[in-house]
Amino acid sequence: MQSYYLQKADENLPVLHTTVIRPEAEPRPLTNGDTMVVDLGNHYVGYLSFHVSHPHWYNDAPLRMELRFCETARELEDDYNDYHGSLSRSWLQDELINVDSPGVYKMSRRYAARYILIKVLYTSQPVALSEFTFEAVSSADMTALKPYDTTDEELAAIDRVAVHTLRNCMQRVFEDGPKRDRRLWIGDLRLEALANYYTFGDVSLVKRCLYLFAAADKNPYGLMPGYIYENPIFVSGYWHILDYGFMFVNTLCDLYSHTGDAETFRDMCDVAKRILDSAEANKDEHGIVDNTCGDWFIDWCPGLHKRTAFEGIYLYTLERWSRTLEALGYPEAAEYRARLEAGRAASRKYLYDAEKKAFINARDEYQYSVHAAAWMVLGGVVEGEEAKEVLLKVMNDGESVKPFTPYMHHYAVDALFCAGARAEAEQHLRHIWGGMVKDGADTFFEAYVPTDPDFSSYGDRKMNSNCHAWSCTATYFIRKYGLGQD
């Protein structure tokens, strides 16, 4: 089936649209040690070119320059020499180039940036740099963008930045971040696809990404990798993440829910079944899914205990899967529905403290987290006013463990809407995504901890992606629930 899935993915390969950005940058003579900053006016993903000339006389030695592509103004002041993170230093967007002759110089590598810092290291004669051109690329068709009108300036700004984040991450696939990784991750895909349905409506790109994952190499338990590479060649990733596997199932169900595309669902139905059946085969004696066949993600929050949240994701996925099977008349729908009800009962018995109205239990070493509560609400273990009480209690508790990424904040907001806490959901959206806008975001960040702006899951903030796919879903909530149009 791999060749079939790859063929279907190729059939849905998007066209990349190019927008030419010509930033204003007044040419002036530069010599050794001089710097200049080119401001693109917004965050873009693409290719830089510029004109090199020598205002006085011909340069008799190569011009050597250092260029740094910065997603935020703060990065202009960073010292890359003290980088100490866990990911390869080569992801930082700086380049050392030598220019032998005057004329147009085009850089071949793709960059993600708002600002470009240029430093002349060595030149035998003063040099002038001019005619800067940035060819921004994206598969998002701006003419297809659905309008959204609101007089609420904060929500309008949040929506605009969210759409721009999504646009920059829409390339040959839904990339996780155009600065770093530049690959297709399941968790990001699911959130990008949701935002896409309410903005650009590019169904073909969603299908392409699903088919690529369906073609990926599976581990012995039937789990696909959490990410894949597709350009220049198709390569499966090596990290198998259980909760991300469930997000493949959810994305497939979302596609049917939004488009009614039963053919694509049937194409990958068996792949999704293997993921869910693998989880069912790895339950403990109380009927709670155990972690024996892969890793968990949930969030980058340090010290997070994840078992309760993971069970909630499993139940959330089972509910959506069962509903889709029922809609399409699959006879096995009843079996998955029974698993769902059994899982909810086990979770309420073994993971929930009804007296405290909290998901605190021995499996998570009695940790009190928003993550556990949000996913248990989304999984249907508690509902209605009880769910609302559980969520608001944990989110307002000063000692509870809170999300560190917009990825998990998405599901916290989703859970609030699910529990009928619309006002609180909007308030939280304004606090997180609105907070990033207040901090000057042109695109939304990979991690956002208002009390710790230097937080990085990689040990150094300089490695953080400041245009990250899983952060784009504020537009999904704003548009789905008509926020700002009350």
PLY file of the C-alpha trace (Angstrom):
ply
format ascii 1.0
element vertex 486
property float x
property float y
property float z
element edge 485
property int vertex1
property int vertex2
end_header
0.00 0.00 0.00
2.93 2.36 0.49
3.29 3.07 -3.23
-0.46 3.73 -3.48
-0.38 6.17 -0.56
2.64 7.99 -1.98
0.94 8.24 -5.37
-2.15 9.76 -3.75
0.07 12.18 -1.83
1.75 13.27 -5.07
-1.64 13.81 -6.68
-2.31 16.40 -4.00
1.04 18.21 -4.24
0.27 21.94 -3.94
1.44 24.84 -6.04
3.68 27.29 -4.19
2.63 30.93 -4.55
5.32 33.61 -4.56
4.94 37.10 -3.16
7.79 39.52 -3.84
8.71 41.70 -0.88
10.88 44.75 -1.58
11.86 46.23 1.77
13.10 49.79 1.98
16.78 49.82 2.85
18.73 52.96 2.06
22.08 52.05 0.50
25.14 53.48 2.20
28.83 52.63 2.01
29.76 49.82 4.39
33.21 48.77 5.42
34.79 46.30 7.83
32.67 45.87 10.98
29.68 47.87 9.73
26.17 46.45 10.09
22.74 47.11 8.67
19.27 45.70 9.37
16.72 44.99 6.65
13.12 44.94 7.90
10.72 42.91 5.72
7.74 44.51 7.45
6.32 41.16 8.54
7.42 37.57 9.03
7.93 35.71 5.75
9.34 32.42 4.49
11.40 32.47 1.34
14.53 33.51 -0.50
16.69 36.65 -0.27
18.56 38.43 -3.06
20.29 41.79 -3.15
22.57 43.93 -5.31
26.24 44.44 -4.46
28.17 47.43 -5.76
31.33 49.37 -4.93
30.69 53.11 -4.97
34.32 54.18 -5.31
36.33 51.62 -7.27
36.34 47.94 -8.06
36.90 45.63 -5.12
40.16 43.71 -5.48
39.24 41.03 -2.88
36.14 39.01 -2.04
33.51 40.66 0.13
32.86 38.53 3.20
29.64 39.06 5.15
27.69 37.46 7.95
23.90 37.43 7.64
21.45 36.54 10.37
17.77 35.88 9.64
15.71 36.82 12.68
12.06 35.98 13.34
11.80 38.62 16.09
13.55 41.87 16.93
14.93 40.29 20.08
17.01 37.90 18.00
18.93 40.84 16.55
20.64 41.23 19.92
21.34 37.54 20.59
24.87 36.18 20.81
24.90 32.96 18.84
28.39 32.14 20.11
26.98 31.24 23.53
24.34 28.82 22.19
24.07 25.84 24.57
20.86 24.08 23.52
20.21 20.41 22.88
19.46 20.70 19.14
22.10 21.21 16.47
23.58 24.70 16.29
23.14 24.52 12.51
19.40 25.27 12.88
20.21 28.86 13.88
19.70 31.01 10.80
23.07 32.62 10.23
25.23 32.44 7.12
28.79 33.37 6.19
29.04 34.29 2.52
31.76 35.45 0.17
30.85 37.62 -2.82
33.46 37.71 -5.56
31.86 40.13 -8.03
29.42 43.04 -8.03
25.86 42.44 -9.21
22.86 40.52 -7.92
23.55 37.91 -5.26
20.80 35.36 -4.63
20.89 33.11 -1.58
19.78 29.58 -2.38
18.61 28.48 1.06
15.09 29.19 2.32
14.76 31.30 5.47
12.04 32.36 7.90
12.46 35.94 9.04
11.12 39.41 9.73
14.55 41.03 10.11
17.87 40.41 8.36
21.02 41.53 10.15
23.99 42.02 7.84
27.54 42.54 9.03
30.46 43.24 6.74
33.41 41.24 8.01
36.06 41.94 5.39
36.17 44.13 2.33
39.10 45.89 0.73
36.88 48.75 -0.46
33.59 50.23 0.79
30.57 48.28 -0.46
26.93 49.27 -1.05
24.05 46.79 -0.68
20.74 47.67 -2.33
17.67 46.34 -4.17
16.82 43.83 -1.48
14.19 41.35 -2.63
12.58 38.61 -0.58
10.56 36.04 -2.53
8.07 34.80 0.05
6.61 31.35 -0.68
3.53 29.53 0.59
0.98 27.09 -0.76
-1.76 29.16 0.90
-3.89 30.92 -1.70
-4.64 34.37 -0.30
-7.53 34.81 -2.75
-9.22 31.82 -1.10
-8.95 33.23 2.44
-12.38 33.45 4.01
-13.08 36.93 5.39
-13.77 37.49 9.06
-15.09 40.83 10.22
-15.13 41.98 13.80
-14.98 45.36 15.50
-13.00 43.81 18.38
-9.49 45.06 17.65
-7.75 42.54 19.88
-9.49 39.54 18.33
-8.95 40.95 14.84
-5.22 41.21 15.55
-5.09 37.70 17.00
-6.91 36.31 13.98
-4.62 38.15 11.57
-1.45 36.85 13.23
-2.87 33.32 13.46
-3.73 33.28 9.75
-0.26 34.58 8.90
1.29 31.85 11.06
-0.70 29.21 9.21
0.13 30.75 5.84
3.87 30.64 6.50
3.67 27.00 7.62
1.71 25.94 4.52
4.39 24.79 2.10
4.62 21.45 0.24
3.09 20.05 3.43
1.79 21.59 6.63
5.20 22.25 8.15
5.62 22.46 11.91
7.92 25.48 11.69
9.67 27.06 8.71
12.73 28.07 10.74
13.48 24.73 12.35
12.45 21.12 11.72
10.66 22.06 8.47
8.91 18.74 8.43
5.46 17.27 8.81
4.44 16.37 12.39
1.13 14.71 13.18
0.29 16.91 16.16
0.88 20.11 14.20
-0.95 18.71 11.17
-4.11 18.16 13.14
-4.22 21.76 14.39
-3.19 23.27 11.06
-5.90 21.31 9.29
-8.55 22.59 11.72
-7.45 26.20 11.24
-7.25 25.66 7.48
-10.89 24.53 7.20
-12.01 27.93 8.54
-9.52 30.04 6.57
-7.96 28.83 3.29
-10.01 25.66 2.90
-7.21 23.71 1.21
-8.55 20.16 1.49
-5.97 18.74 -0.94
-3.09 19.68 1.36
-4.76 17.91 4.29
-5.22 14.79 2.17
-1.62 14.91 0.98
-0.32 14.99 4.54
-2.56 12.15 5.68
-1.48 9.96 2.77
2.18 10.66 3.53
1.69 9.48 7.10
-0.22 6.43 5.92
2.82 5.55 3.79
5.25 5.89 6.70
7.02 2.92 8.24
5.18 1.54 11.26
6.75 0.15 14.41
5.96 -3.43 15.55
2.84 -2.18 17.34
1.39 -0.59 14.21
2.25 2.96 15.21
3.43 5.45 12.62
6.25 7.90 13.41
5.35 11.27 14.84
6.87 13.01 11.82
8.10 12.40 8.30
10.34 14.07 5.74
8.99 14.43 2.21
11.47 16.66 0.39
13.74 15.94 -1.42
12.83 12.31 -0.68
10.25 10.56 1.47
11.75 9.35 4.77
9.94 8.10 7.86
10.88 9.61 11.21
12.10 7.48 14.08
10.11 8.85 17.04
6.85 6.96 17.62
4.56 9.05 19.84
1.38 7.39 21.05
-0.76 10.51 21.45
0.39 11.80 18.05
-0.78 8.53 16.51
-4.23 9.28 17.89
-4.04 12.69 16.22
-3.71 10.96 12.85
-7.04 9.26 13.59
-8.60 12.55 14.65
-7.35 14.34 11.55
-8.84 11.64 9.37
-12.17 11.98 11.20
-11.99 15.78 10.93
-11.53 15.49 7.18
-14.71 13.46 6.84
-16.59 15.73 9.22
-15.68 18.88 7.28
-15.83 17.51 3.73
-17.85 14.28 3.69
-14.94 12.63 1.85
-15.72 8.97 2.55
-13.27 7.68 -0.09
-10.21 9.15 1.61
-11.47 7.91 4.98
-11.84 4.38 3.65
-8.38 4.53 2.08
-6.78 4.98 5.49
-9.34 3.34 7.75
-7.19 0.26 8.41
-4.19 2.40 9.33
-6.28 4.21 11.92
-7.75 0.96 13.26
-4.27 -0.45 13.91
-3.39 2.60 15.98
-6.49 2.27 18.16
-6.28 -1.51 18.39
-2.67 -1.26 19.54
-3.76 0.95 22.44
-6.58 -1.43 23.33
-4.11 -4.30 23.47
-1.95 -2.44 25.98
-4.33 -1.86 28.87
-3.54 -2.54 32.51
-5.62 -4.68 34.82
-8.05 -1.81 35.43
-8.65 -1.03 31.77
-6.39 2.04 31.54
-4.06 2.21 28.53
-0.46 1.51 29.52
2.68 2.97 27.97
4.46 -0.04 26.51
4.77 0.64 22.79
5.97 4.23 22.35
6.45 7.67 23.90
4.02 10.34 25.00
4.19 14.04 24.18
1.14 15.92 25.59
3.15 19.13 26.21
6.70 20.42 26.75
5.84 21.24 30.36
8.79 20.14 32.57
7.98 17.41 35.08
4.53 16.70 33.65
3.01 13.33 34.51
1.05 12.23 31.46
-0.94 9.06 32.01
-4.29 10.64 32.78
-4.00 13.11 29.91
-3.03 10.31 27.56
-6.07 8.25 28.56
-8.22 11.30 27.87
-6.75 11.63 24.38
-7.50 7.97 23.73
-11.12 8.38 24.81
-11.50 11.61 22.81
-10.22 9.77 19.74
-12.47 6.76 20.34
-15.51 9.02 20.54
-14.73 10.74 17.25
-13.79 7.45 15.59
-16.97 5.72 16.75
-19.10 8.60 15.54
-17.48 8.56 12.11
-17.84 4.78 11.75
-21.50 5.07 12.75
-22.09 7.81 10.17
-20.59 5.63 7.44
-22.38 2.46 8.53
-19.35 0.43 9.62
-20.55 -2.59 11.63
-17.55 -2.45 14.00
-18.65 0.97 15.25
-20.44 -0.72 18.17
-17.19 -2.38 19.28
-15.34 0.93 19.45
-18.27 2.58 21.17
-18.17 -0.15 23.83
-14.43 0.46 24.32
-15.18 4.14 24.78
-17.81 3.59 27.46
-15.63 1.07 29.29
-12.70 3.48 29.20
-14.78 6.34 30.55
-16.02 4.20 33.41
-12.50 3.02 34.28
-11.16 6.58 34.12
-13.85 7.88 36.43
-13.16 5.08 38.89
-9.37 5.05 38.90
-8.25 8.50 37.69
-10.84 10.86 39.19
-11.27 12.09 42.76
-14.97 12.89 42.81
-14.78 14.41 46.28
-12.12 16.91 45.23
-13.59 17.35 41.75
-10.11 16.78 40.38
-8.19 14.30 38.25
-5.60 13.47 40.88
-4.43 9.87 41.19
-1.53 7.57 42.01
-0.74 6.88 38.36
0.35 10.50 37.95
1.87 10.64 41.43
-1.05 12.81 42.55
0.01 15.67 40.29
-2.68 18.28 39.69
-2.55 19.48 36.09
-4.63 21.37 33.55
-3.49 18.77 31.03
-5.22 15.88 32.79
-8.43 17.81 33.40
-8.68 19.21 29.87
-8.23 15.84 28.21
-10.60 14.08 30.59
-13.25 16.67 29.76
-12.61 16.26 26.04
-12.72 12.49 26.54
-16.19 12.78 28.08
-15.31 11.39 31.52
-16.98 14.39 33.15
-19.57 16.54 31.43
-21.72 19.63 31.79
-21.50 21.67 34.99
-19.23 19.08 36.60
-16.76 19.40 33.72
-16.88 23.20 33.94
-16.23 23.09 37.67
-13.30 20.69 37.26
-11.68 22.83 34.58
-12.10 26.23 36.17
-10.88 24.92 39.51
-7.62 23.53 38.12
-6.98 26.47 35.79
-7.41 28.99 38.61
-5.38 27.03 41.14
-2.06 28.76 41.78
-0.24 25.47 42.39
-1.56 23.39 39.48
0.63 22.49 36.51
-0.19 24.70 33.54
0.49 24.28 29.78
3.76 25.57 28.32
2.89 25.43 24.62
0.07 26.81 22.47
-0.42 23.18 21.42
-1.74 22.27 24.87
-3.39 25.66 25.33
-5.45 24.81 22.24
-6.87 21.75 23.95
-7.44 23.65 27.19
-9.52 26.22 25.28
-11.27 23.41 23.40
-12.16 21.75 26.70
-13.57 25.02 28.07
-15.84 25.36 25.04
-16.81 21.69 25.41
-17.78 22.31 29.05
-19.90 25.32 28.15
-17.43 27.84 29.60
-17.49 30.11 26.55
-16.54 33.32 28.36
-13.64 31.64 30.11
-12.47 30.06 26.85
-12.39 33.45 25.14
-10.63 34.98 28.14
-7.92 32.31 28.03
-7.50 32.76 24.28
-7.00 36.49 24.79
-4.53 35.84 27.61
-2.31 33.44 25.61
-2.59 34.50 21.97
-3.37 38.10 22.82
-0.35 38.07 25.13
1.88 37.10 22.23
0.42 39.89 20.11
1.15 42.37 22.91
4.71 41.01 22.97
5.08 42.00 19.32
4.41 38.67 17.61
4.12 38.79 13.81
3.52 35.03 13.98
2.75 32.86 16.98
5.44 31.12 19.00
6.34 27.46 19.60
6.34 27.97 23.36
4.78 30.74 25.39
5.10 31.02 29.15
4.12 34.57 30.15
6.07 34.34 33.40
9.19 32.90 31.72
9.88 34.48 28.30
13.20 32.60 28.06
11.66 29.14 28.39
12.88 26.63 25.83
12.38 22.89 25.79
15.76 22.72 24.05
17.73 24.47 26.77
18.24 27.74 24.90
15.60 30.24 23.75
17.53 30.96 20.56
16.49 27.57 19.22
12.76 28.26 19.67
10.62 28.54 16.57
8.73 31.84 16.57
6.45 30.89 13.71
5.05 27.55 14.74
2.18 25.58 13.26
0.61 24.33 16.46
0.12 27.95 17.53
-2.19 28.97 14.66
-5.52 27.75 16.02
-6.71 30.97 17.62
-8.26 31.66 14.21
-10.09 28.33 14.41
-11.77 29.25 17.71
-12.46 32.84 16.70
-14.14 31.82 13.46
-15.87 28.63 14.61
-17.50 30.27 17.62
-17.98 33.72 16.09
-15.92 35.47 18.76
-16.09 39.23 18.53
-19.42 39.08 16.68
-21.73 38.83 19.66
0 1
1 2
2 3
3 4
4 5
5 6
6 7
7 8
8 9
9 10
10 11
11 12
12 13
13 14
14 15
15 16
16 17
17 18
18 19
19 20
20 21
21 22
22 23
23 24
24 25
25 26
26 27
27 28
28 29
29 30
30 31
31 32
32 33
33 34
34 35
35 36
36 37
37 38
38 39
39 40
40 41
41 42
42 43
43 44
44 45
45 46
46 47
47 48
48 49
49 50
50 51
51 52
52 53
53 54
54 55
55 56
56 57
57 58
58 59
59 60
60 61
61 62
62 63
63 64
64 65
65 66
66 67
67 68
68 69
69 70
70 71
71 72
72 73
73 74
74 75
75 76
76 77
77 78
78 79
79 80
80 81
81 82
82 83
83 84
84 85
85 86
86 87
87 88
88 89
89 90
90 91
91 92
92 93
93 94
94 95
95 96
96 97
97 98
98 99
99 100
100 101
101 102
102 103
103 104
104 105
105 106
106 107
107 108
108 109
109 110
110 111
111 112
112 113
113 114
114 115
115 116
116 117
117 118
118 119
119 120
120 121
121 122
122 123
123 124
124 125
125 126
126 127
127 128
128 129
129 130
130 131
131 132
132 133
133 134
134 135
135 136
136 137
137 138
138 139
139 140
140 141
141 142
142 143
143 144
144 145
145 146
146 147
147 148
148 149
149 150
150 151
151 152
152 153
153 154
154 155
155 156
156 157
157 158
158 159
159 160
160 161
161 162
162 163
163 164
164 165
165 166
166 167
167 168
168 169
169 170
170 171
171 172
172 173
173 174
174 175
175 176
176 177
177 178
178 179
179 180
180 181
181 182
182 183
183 184
184 185
185 186
186 187
187 188
188 189
189 190
190 191
191 192
192 193
193 194
194 195
195 196
196 197
197 198
198 199
199 200
200 201
201 202
202 203
203 204
204 205
205 206
206 207
207 208
208 209
209 210
210 211
211 212
212 213
213 214
214 215
215 216
216 217
217 218
218 219
219 220
220 221
221 222
222 223
223 224
224 225
225 226
226 227
227 228
228 229
229 230
230 231
231 232
232 233
233 234
234 235
235 236
236 237
237 238
238 239
239 240
240 241
241 242
242 243
243 244
244 245
245 246
246 247
247 248
248 249
249 250
250 251
251 252
252 253
253 254
254 255
255 256
256 257
257 258
258 259
259 260
260 261
261 262
262 263
263 264
264 265
265 266
266 267
267 268
268 269
269 270
270 271
271 272
272 273
273 274
274 275
275 276
276 277
277 278
278 279
279 280
280 281
281 282
282 283
283 284
284 285
285 286
286 287
287 288
288 289
289 290
290 291
291 292
292 293
293 294
294 295
295 296
296 297
297 298
298 299
299 300
300 301
301 302
302 303
303 304
304 305
305 306
306 307
307 308
308 309
309 310
310 311
311 312
312 313
313 314
314 315
315 316
316 317
317 318
318 319
319 320
320 321
321 322
322 323
323 324
324 325
325 326
326 327
327 328
328 329
329 330
330 331
331 332
332 333
333 334
334 335
335 336
336 337
337 338
338 339
339 340
340 341
341 342
342 343
343 344
344 345
345 346
346 347
347 348
348 349
349 350
350 351
351 352
352 353
353 354
354 355
355 356
356 357
357 358
358 359
359 360
360 361
361 362
362 363
363 364
364 365
365 366
366 367
367 368
368 369
369 370
370 371
371 372
372 373
373 374
374 375
375 376
376 377
377 378
378 379
379 380
380 381
381 382
382 383
383 384
384 385
385 386
386 387
387 388
388 389
389 390
390 391
391 392
392 393
393 394
394 395
395 396
396 397
397 398
398 399
399 400
400 401
401 402
402 403
403 404
404 405
405 406
406 407
407 408
408 409
409 410
410 411
411 412
412 413
413 414
414 415
415 416
416 417
417 418
418 419
419 420
420 421
421 422
422 423
423 424
424 425
425 426
426 427
427 428
428 429
429 430
430 431
431 432
432 433
433 434
434 435
435 436
436 437
437 438
438 439
439 440
440 441
441 442
442 443
443 444
444 445
445 446
446 447
447 448
448 449
449 450
450 451
451 452
452 453
453 454
454 455
455 456
456 457
457 458
458 459
459 460
460 461
461 462
462 463
463 464
464 465
465 466
466 467
467 468
468 469
469 470
470 471
471 472
472 473
473 474
474 475
475 476
476 477
477 478
478 479
479 480
480 481
481 482
482 483
483 484
484 485
